[in-house]
Amino acid sequence: MNKQITNFLAFFLVASSLSLCVSAEELKVGYINTDRVFRDSNAAITAQNKLQQEFSKREKDIVDSGNTLKSDAEKFERDAMTMSESQRSTRQRQLMEQDRELQRKRQEFQEDVKNRKNEEFKVVLDKANKVIKQLAEAEKYDVLLQQVAYINPKLDITDKVIKALNASK
């Protein structure tokens, strides 16, 4: 709640001060939906595909390990009654070790994906910010906003940003 109030006050102060500075001129405001830029731009799609290719083999290996563990646990459940106490105990320890190893691999995988995603999307963000600045200067915007609770759709320039980002190399 405090963040929303702070954002509103910051916007209000910026809009107020700009309206004073632009006394005879009309204030030109635009809005960019960054979620759409990160979802729909070619740079974002390329980054997502790159990540998918980079991590698909590891993801498949983890899924396969999970299926193997599940199969081994089901087999243990079926065979437990016919095993000696020491065999049962040994097999339980092996299954627990398999499970711990699988959990460790999943956690490492998730951390690696998160880190690489942050790296890839930082590049997309840098490109987008460059394009946004160029667009703002070329079309003489006084303010470009991101992340607002509501904005009139006629102020949304997200499509222009995506088009310019797709055109840039």
C-alpha positions as a Markdown table, in Angstrom:
| # | Residue | x | y | z |
|---|---|---|---|---|
| 1 | Met | 0.0 | 0.0 | 0.0 |
| 2 | Asn | 2.8 | 2.4 | 0.9 |
| 3 | Lys | 4.5 | 1.7 | -2.4 |
| 4 | Gln | 1.3 | 2.6 | -4.3 |
| 5 | Ile | 0.9 | 5.8 | -2.4 |
| 6 | Thr | 4.6 | 6.7 | -3.0 |
| 7 | Asn | 4.3 | 5.9 | -6.7 |
| 8 | Phe | 1.1 | 8.0 | -6.9 |
| 9 | Leu | 2.7 | 10.9 | -5.1 |
| 10 | Ala | 5.9 | 10.7 | -7.3 |
| 11 | Phe | 3.7 | 10.7 | -10.4 |
| 12 | Phe | 1.6 | 13.6 | -9.1 |
| 13 | Leu | 4.8 | 15.6 | -8.3 |
| 14 | Val | 6.3 | 14.9 | -11.6 |
| 15 | Ala | 3.1 | 15.7 | -13.5 |
| 16 | Ser | 2.6 | 18.9 | -11.5 |
| 17 | Ser | 6.1 | 20.2 | -12.0 |
| 18 | Leu | 6.0 | 19.3 | -15.7 |
| 19 | Ser | 2.7 | 21.0 | -16.1 |
| 20 | Leu | 4.2 | 24.2 | -14.6 |
| 21 | Cys | 7.3 | 23.9 | -16.9 |
| 22 | Val | 5.2 | 23.3 | -20.0 |
| 23 | Ser | 2.9 | 26.3 | -19.4 |
| 24 | Ala | 1.9 | 27.2 | -23.0 |
| 25 | Glu | 2.5 | 23.7 | -24.4 |
| 26 | Glu | 0.6 | 20.5 | -23.9 |
| 27 | Leu | 2.2 | 17.8 | -21.8 |
| 28 | Lys | 2.9 | 14.7 | -23.9 |
| 29 | Val | 2.6 | 11.6 | -21.9 |
| 30 | Gly | 3.0 | 8.0 | -23.0 |
| 31 | Tyr | 2.8 | 4.6 | -21.3 |
| 32 | Ile | 4.8 | 1.4 | -22.0 |
| 33 | Asn | 3.6 | -2.0 | -20.8 |
| 34 | Thr | 7.0 | -3.7 | -20.0 |
| 35 | Asp | 5.3 | -7.1 | -19.5 |
| 36 | Arg | 4.3 | -7.0 | -23.1 |
| 37 | Val | 7.7 | -5.8 | -24.2 |
| 38 | Phe | 9.3 | -8.8 | -22.3 |
| 39 | Arg | 6.7 | -11.2 | -23.8 |
| 40 | Asp | 6.2 | -10.0 | -27.4 |
| 41 | Ser | 9.4 | -8.4 | -28.6 |
| 42 | Asn | 11.7 | -10.4 | -30.9 |
| 43 | Ala | 14.6 | -9.8 | -28.5 |
| 44 | Ala | 12.5 | -11.3 | -25.6 |
| 45 | Ile | 11.4 | -14.3 | -27.7 |
| 46 | Thr | 15.0 | -14.9 | -28.8 |
| 47 | Ala | 16.1 | -14.8 | -25.2 |
| 48 | Gln | 13.4 | -17.2 | -24.1 |
| 49 | Asn | 14.2 | -19.6 | -27.0 |
| 50 | Lys | 17.9 | -19.4 | -26.1 |
| 51 | Leu | 17.1 | -20.3 | -22.5 |
| 52 | Gln | 14.9 | -23.1 | -23.5 |
| 53 | Gln | 17.6 | -24.6 | -25.7 |
| 54 | Glu | 20.2 | -24.1 | -23.1 |
| 55 | Phe | 18.2 | -25.8 | -20.3 |
| 56 | Ser | 16.0 | -28.4 | -22.0 |
| 57 | Lys | 18.4 | -31.3 | -21.7 |
| 58 | Arg | 19.0 | -30.7 | -17.9 |
| 59 | Glu | 15.2 | -30.3 | -17.4 |
| 60 | Lys | 14.6 | -33.6 | -19.2 |
| 61 | Asp | 17.3 | -35.3 | -17.1 |
| 62 | Ile | 15.7 | -34.1 | -13.9 |
| 63 | Val | 12.2 | -35.2 | -15.1 |
| 64 | Asp | 13.7 | -38.6 | -16.0 |
| 65 | Ser | 15.4 | -38.9 | -12.6 |
| 66 | Gly | 12.1 | -38.1 | -10.9 |
| 67 | Asn | 10.3 | -40.7 | -12.9 |
| 68 | Thr | 13.0 | -43.3 | -12.0 |
| 69 | Leu | 12.7 | -42.4 | -8.3 |
| 70 | Lys | 8.9 | -42.8 | -8.5 |
| 71 | Ser | 9.2 | -46.1 | -10.2 |
| 72 | Asp | 11.9 | -47.3 | -7.7 |
| 73 | Ala | 9.7 | -46.2 | -4.8 |
| 74 | Glu | 6.7 | -48.1 | -6.2 |
| 75 | Lys | 8.8 | -51.2 | -6.7 |
| 76 | Phe | 10.0 | -50.9 | -3.2 |
| 77 | Glu | 6.4 | -50.6 | -1.9 |
| 78 | Arg | 5.5 | -53.8 | -3.8 |
| 79 | Asp | 8.5 | -55.8 | -2.7 |
| 80 | Ala | 9.0 | -54.5 | 0.9 |
| 81 | Met | 7.0 | -57.3 | 2.4 |
| 82 | Thr | 9.3 | -60.0 | 0.9 |
| 83 | Met | 12.5 | -58.2 | 1.8 |
| 84 | Ser | 14.5 | -58.9 | 4.9 |
| 85 | Glu | 14.8 | -56.0 | 7.5 |
| 86 | Ser | 18.3 | -55.2 | 6.4 |
| 87 | Gln | 17.4 | -55.2 | 2.7 |
| 88 | Arg | 14.4 | -53.0 | 3.4 |
| 89 | Ser | 16.5 | -50.6 | 5.5 |
| 90 | Thr | 19.2 | -50.4 | 2.9 |
| 91 | Arg | 16.7 | -49.8 | 0.1 |
| 92 | Gln | 15.0 | -47.1 | 2.1 |
| 93 | Arg | 18.3 | -45.3 | 2.6 |
| 94 | Gln | 19.1 | -45.6 | -1.1 |
| 95 | Leu | 15.7 | -44.1 | -2.0 |
| 96 | Met | 16.1 | -41.3 | 0.5 |
| 97 | Glu | 19.6 | -40.5 | -1.0 |
| 98 | Gln | 18.1 | -40.6 | -4.5 |
| 99 | Asp | 15.4 | -38.2 | -3.4 |
| 100 | Arg | 18.0 | -35.8 | -1.7 |
| 101 | Glu | 20.1 | -35.9 | -4.9 |
| 102 | Leu | 17.1 | -35.1 | -7.1 |
| 103 | Gln | 16.0 | -32.2 | -4.8 |
| 104 | Arg | 19.6 | -30.8 | -5.0 |
| 105 | Lys | 19.6 | -31.1 | -8.8 |
| 106 | Arg | 16.2 | -29.4 | -9.0 |
| 107 | Gln | 17.3 | -26.5 | -6.8 |
| 108 | Glu | 20.5 | -26.0 | -8.7 |
| 109 | Phe | 18.6 | -26.1 | -11.9 |
| 110 | Gln | 16.1 | -23.5 | -10.7 |
| 111 | Glu | 18.9 | -21.2 | -9.5 |
| 112 | Asp | 20.8 | -21.6 | -12.8 |
| 113 | Val | 17.6 | -20.9 | -14.9 |
| 114 | Lys | 16.8 | -17.8 | -12.7 |
| 115 | Asn | 20.4 | -16.4 | -13.0 |
| 116 | Arg | 20.5 | -17.0 | -16.8 |
| 117 | Lys | 17.0 | -15.5 | -17.3 |
| 118 | Asn | 18.1 | -12.4 | -15.3 |
| 119 | Glu | 21.2 | -12.1 | -17.5 |
| 120 | Glu | 19.3 | -12.5 | -20.8 |
| 121 | Phe | 16.5 | -10.2 | -19.8 |
| 122 | Lys | 18.9 | -7.6 | -18.6 |
| 123 | Val | 20.2 | -7.4 | -22.2 |
| 124 | Val | 16.6 | -7.1 | -23.4 |
| 125 | Leu | 15.9 | -4.4 | -20.8 |
| 126 | Asp | 19.0 | -2.4 | -21.8 |
| 127 | Lys | 17.9 | -2.6 | -25.5 |
| 128 | Ala | 14.4 | -1.6 | -24.7 |
| 129 | Asn | 15.5 | 1.3 | -22.5 |
| 130 | Lys | 17.7 | 2.6 | -25.3 |
| 131 | Val | 14.8 | 2.3 | -27.8 |
| 132 | Ile | 12.4 | 4.0 | -25.4 |
| 133 | Lys | 14.8 | 6.9 | -24.9 |
| 134 | Gln | 15.2 | 7.3 | -28.7 |
| 135 | Leu | 11.5 | 7.2 | -29.2 |
| 136 | Ala | 10.9 | 9.7 | -26.4 |
| 137 | Glu | 13.4 | 12.1 | -27.9 |
| 138 | Ala | 12.2 | 11.6 | -31.5 |
| 139 | Glu | 8.5 | 12.0 | -30.7 |
| 140 | Lys | 9.1 | 14.7 | -28.0 |
| 141 | Tyr | 7.5 | 12.9 | -25.1 |
| 142 | Asp | 7.7 | 14.8 | -21.8 |
| 143 | Val | 7.0 | 11.7 | -19.7 |
| 144 | Leu | 6.9 | 8.0 | -20.4 |
| 145 | Leu | 5.4 | 5.8 | -17.7 |
| 146 | Gln | 5.7 | 2.2 | -16.8 |
| 147 | Gln | 3.8 | 0.2 | -14.2 |
| 148 | Val | 0.7 | 2.2 | -13.4 |
| 149 | Ala | -2.6 | 1.1 | -12.0 |
| 150 | Tyr | -4.6 | 2.6 | -14.9 |
| 151 | Ile | -3.8 | 4.5 | -18.0 |
| 152 | Asn | -6.0 | 5.6 | -20.9 |
| 153 | Pro | -5.3 | 3.2 | -23.8 |
| 154 | Lys | -4.7 | 6.1 | -26.2 |
| 155 | Leu | -1.5 | 6.9 | -24.2 |
| 156 | Asp | -0.1 | 3.3 | -24.6 |
| 157 | Ile | 2.9 | 3.3 | -27.0 |
| 158 | Thr | 3.9 | -0.3 | -26.2 |
| 159 | Asp | 3.4 | -1.3 | -29.8 |
| 160 | Lys | 5.7 | 1.4 | -31.1 |
| 161 | Val | 8.4 | 0.4 | -28.6 |
| 162 | Ile | 8.1 | -3.3 | -29.6 |
| 163 | Lys | 8.2 | -2.3 | -33.3 |
| 164 | Ala | 11.3 | -0.1 | -32.8 |
| 165 | Leu | 12.9 | -2.8 | -30.6 |
| 166 | Asn | 12.3 | -5.4 | -33.3 |
| 167 | Ala | 13.8 | -3.2 | -35.9 |
| 168 | Ser | 16.9 | -2.5 | -33.9 |
| 169 | Lys | 19.8 | -4.8 | -33.9 |
